[in-house]
Amino acid sequence: MRITRLLLAPPLCVPTLALSLLIGFAACDRIEKPLPKPPVKPTVESSIARTKEIVVITRKSATTYFEDDAGNPAGLEYDLVKLFAEDLGLPVRFIVASELNQIPQALTEKRAHFAAAGLGISKQWKDKVAFGEPYQTARLQVVYNRDDRKPKTLADLVGKKIEVVAGSINVEALTDVKSDFPALTWSEVPIEDSAKLLEKVANGTIDYVVAASHVVDVAKNSHPDLRTAFSIGEPQSLAWAFPENSEWRARSDEFFARIKKDGALKRLLDRYYGHIGRFDQLYLAHFREKIRTALPAFREYFYEAEGVTGIDWRLLAALAFQESHWDPQATSSTGVRGLMMLTEDTAERMKVSDRLDPKQSILGGSRYFQTLKKTLPERIPEPDRTWIAIAAYNLGLGHLEDGRVLTQKRDLNPDSWIDIKKTLPLLAQEEHYSGLKYGAARGGEAVVTTENVRLYYDIIKELEAPLPAREEANASMEPDSVAAERTTK
């Protein structure tokens, strides 16, 4: 699989390089003028049988395609395309569009085989492209800042500063209701995703944004001041888009039918959204404040723990917050103590002499977590391996294994977190735990712990950098030139 991405240092822009791509996508953060018409280029091979490389258009966002701390591609759309490409046995090249409106033109000109970009099935696009099988639904929501008055109806939006992504189904939703509210106006912004507009609402520079619910849910983790007022219209379906009469559409429909049936789609949706929306915005604001005020006292200890275990210090910090809220004196009614809430037995095994010493607790708890991850069967992939290990940290490895046995007995996958978390709460019910080795356990608590840690980890990653050594290693991989193509296999 190959991912092509433009790296540009603002405010410079290199049009000649941008035009060398298949469809001439702009490489600047802002586009002040219309894109020049790209030169004539060969179109992609329309026949699957003769295709040697799949070319896919996407857009960069937390809900579609992004790069993780190590510079590796990630995101729901990336993972879906990767699975699809594996089915076909073909490599993939991604092109990242800087504007949503660039996508339909690229498809009609057959500059790519299809678009995988979190696209709502748009009425205005249907005369240009063909949409495939829906794989996700979302509500279109009106979002405001909590410091402002909450709008209750569409009438409250009249006269306000509203922005939406140009070419999106969000524009269609507003257009559909304008006949009832003729004075309703909005601005259509030529960008790739609603995230930047939601940030403007959080900063108070605009009044409202209409955006898809899954995009809003992710943005709320970064901006606790965002609030949802109400939804507009019916739930919208998301799907891949294809040039008309493309044979790729039928093949993709078969692919989505399969991953819906075998559970792969549910696992991917859970990976990116299963832990979102667990807390209200007031609690998230409290957590972000704790990151600012409490975490710095322990940051060096978490750095050291990553050096010892190889586990991202921000994940370890997230686990510690779930356990103690970063209180080194924390003590529970069951006798677990310290910042990582270690039992006496675990502390002894990890050679922790003082559980209330934050350095010892962090290092001991981190080594214990590492041990749990290593003890799990090697066949369990990431990120499931990490989430299952967090559940074991709370529940104990024995009860966790009971949960995996029960998961398998229910014809579910004992190596998949999405299946295990359905089963763990049953460990508290006699009809289920009576035949298991370790007996009753509070499996539901382990599920809550794991899902909370996932959310805490997401937020800490947004606010805290990886270890300096890791950052330097990543920087050394970047091209020296102002604009260049990165290729990853």
LINJOHU-V575419 format. One line per field, one symbol per residue. burial: 1 if it has 24 or more other C-alpha atoms within 12 Angstrom, else 0. A space follows every 10 residues. Layout:
burial->???
This chain:
burial->1111111100 0011001101 1111111100 0000100100 0001010000 0011111111 1111111010 1011111111 1111100100 1111111111 1111111111 1111111111 1100100111 1111110111 1111110000 1001001000 1111111111 1111100000 0001111111 1111111111 1100011111 1111111111 1111111111 1100011111 1111010110 1110110000 0001111111 1111111100 1001001101 1000100110 1111110011 1111111111 1111111101 0000011111 1111011001 0101111111 1111111111 1110010000 0001111111 1111111111 1111111000 0011111111 1111111100 0110010011 1111111111 1111111111 1001111000 0000000100 001011000
